[in-house]
Amino acid sequence: MSNTRRQWIRNVSLATIGLAGAGKLEARNRIEDWWIDETESDWVRIGSNENPYGPSEITAREMAKAIKASNRYPREVSGSLRKALADKFGLSEDHVLTGAGSSELLGVVAAYAAIKPGNAVAAHPTFRLWFSAAERLGLTIKSVPCTTDKYHDLPAMKAAMNDDTRMVYIVNPHNPTGTVLGDAALRSFVSDASQKSVVLLDEAYTEYSDAKTLADMVAGNKNIVVAKTFSKIYGMAGARVGFVLAHPETIAKLSAYMPWANAGPSAVSLAGALAALTDEDFVKMTRRKTDETRAMVAASFRQMNIPMTQSSTSFLYYDCTALRQNLDERSEASRISGVRTFENNTPWRRTSIGTMDEMKKFIKVVEGCRA
Ligand SMILES: Cc1ncc(COP(=O)(O)O)c(C=O)c1O
């Protein structure tokens, strides 16, 4: 790929994350494949928090078997997955809605919250994929800066809420910063905030940390929606399976934004997700290897005096101020795609935790940037 093309890709991705650029992403850009650099097979892909170990063998085997059932709409397997998820979280099936990845469902929840014009309160930086849909539907995003140690600033988020707030978005553990909120503080915030608006809790990375799910709060509160995904710890990002847990009345309302309830994932992906839930060894192995590799990267960063947040996830958020060379360019030149920016004009970058070999290659590039 030409340098101009790469530069253009970087500009597009910066435009999508820039505060000033919020909502200005044109349809032309959205259909361009700006991940194209990652699809070249010899690149180290540590930019999108993918699980380098997945899917598990059990999952892949069940997916292969399910190909034959692809001539039918996947009603049975969809029901089985919802039942398995309901059991896992101590709920009944009518509390579960599946989608083609949780990002699809974040958009559905934003559409539901945008029934009246108003605002949505979110941290800055945060995971922004639903912002564009929300803004087009009439929600203004109220971005509340994270604390200096890059946690959601819950008191400031509470203060930012007003009568026009339709949704509050919390990611725990947070992407891109990796920080985890204390259970009691988060529960108390969610209880309060949900008196006024929908609270969307994104738990894409919970299984990588000791954070507890808030799934137990949804049965008694119609305004709380918990979003989860098979893309991360289960290693199935390409299969596109995510789900939300909410009160049955809320699930019924959310499903009205789909052609039919649970319409998104394919028969093959659903069969994979169902199998993935049974493979606890794979989940444990992923977490163990991610923890070990993250500890190795963190130790190297400490040696190089690179500040970073306290991450309990499959990525690190770190401050490149001490580097004298441009890490973004140096990584790209070494065919590593993984140095992502989530704020304008900031030295902070997010990089996913790949395999030990991939991360050693990355560390070498970081070391080279100090000279
Ligand atoms: C915080 C967060 N939420 C949701 C998602 C979406 O995951 P998917 O659409 O693959 O389920 C991601 C993916 O990176 C994420 O980081």
The ligand as an SDF file (V2000), in Angstrom:
LIG
                    3D

 16 16  0  0  0  0  0  0  0  0999 V2000
  -15.7730   -1.6570   24.5340 C   0  0  0  0  0  0  0  0  0  0  0  0
  -16.1840   -2.4310   23.3400 C   0  0  0  0  0  0  0  0  0  0  0  0
  -17.4700   -2.6700   23.1580 N   0  0  0  0  0  0  0  0  0  0  0  0
  -17.9170   -3.3590   22.1090 C   0  0  0  0  0  0  0  0  0  0  0  0
  -17.0340   -3.8330   21.1700 C   0  0  0  0  0  0  0  0  0  0  0  0
  -17.6030   -4.4930   19.9720 C   0  0  0  0  0  0  0  0  0  0  0  0
  -17.3720   -5.7980   19.8370 O   0  0  0  0  0  0  0  0  0  0  0  0
  -18.1360   -6.6600   18.7790 P   0  0  0  0  0  0  0  0  0  0  0  0
  -18.9880   -5.7920   17.9210 O   0  0  0  0  0  0  0  0  0  0  0  0
  -17.0670   -7.3410   18.0050 O   0  0  0  0  0  0  0  0  0  0  0  0
  -18.9610   -7.5940   19.5970 O   0  0  0  0  0  0  0  0  0  0  0  0
  -15.6680   -3.6110   21.3020 C   0  0  0  0  0  0  0  0  0  0  0  0
  -14.7130   -4.0630   20.2920 C   0  0  0  0  0  0  0  0  0  0  0  0
  -13.5680   -3.7200   20.2370 O   0  0  0  0  0  0  0  0  0  0  0  0
  -15.2340   -2.8850   22.4240 C   0  0  0  0  0  0  0  0  0  0  0  0
  -13.9510   -2.6140   22.6170 O   0  0  0  0  0  0  0  0  0  0  0  0
  1  2  1  0
  2  3  1  0
  2 15  2  0
  3  4  2  0
  4  5  1  0
  5  6  1  0
  5 12  2  0
  6  7  1  0
  7  8  1  0
  8  9  2  0
  8 10  1  0
  8 11  1  0
 12 13  1  0
 12 15  1  0
 13 14  2  0
 15 16  1  0
M  END
$$$$
